[in-house]
């Protein structure tokens, strides 16, 4: 999907500078890791501001989950591309990553310079406990948004959740199998629907004019009898 089409069909209102500024702010004050940050993007950009369509967000989230690497950064870059192409993706990527890079660099230098910072360790443990609540809320919202009321997706969700909890590993082939299973489940009814549409040529009354109609095989007998009367 091109970024131009997405902008035209969506409800985007903010300027590119505002969009980049948002990610600079999120990269500076956003805590909780990738799930929490992805939840913030969904809340702020899709629900509150309306700068990104829900469909574009879900596509970006799926692509970010498939690709190896930092999920939140990849999602941010994708949304930047949707908003303003390559320039938007580049600006968003730099704005989102730069604050944390500077912070980690400063903390690392201070840690090495002063031979350890005991007070910082205690503070981070306290922040970590608060962040768990943010992650739980964001995971709950993302689950509702992504899975919804789809029984197939809930089945895949349950199997992957159990396997991950049981093995303490992310089994790649199960992820791929889940995608293939959902693809087959969605494509199969569509193919059956297409096959059930049969073009028929029938005569209309005594005029003999051909009448072309597309009807389902299930009702073919009824329609043929109706036109023969």
LINJO-V337280 format. One record per pair of residues at least 24 apart in sequence whose C-alpha atoms are under 6 Angstrom apart, sorted by sequence separation. I is the first residue (numbers start at 1). J is the second residue. D is the distance in whole Angstrom. If there is no record, write none. Layout:
i=I j=J d=D
i=I j=J d=D
//
This chain:
i=38 j=72 d=6
i=34 j=71 d=6
i=12 j=50 d=6
i=13 j=51 d=6
i=34 j=72 d=5
i=11 j=50 d=6
i=12 j=51 d=4
i=10 j=53 d=5
i=27 j=96 d=5
i=24 j=95 d=5
i=28 j=99 d=5
i=20 j=92 d=5
i=24 j=96 d=5
i=27 j=99 d=6
i=23 j=96 d=5
i=3 j=82 d=4
i=32 j=131 d=5
i=36 j=135 d=5
i=39 j=138 d=5
i=36 j=138 d=5
i=32 j=135 d=6
//
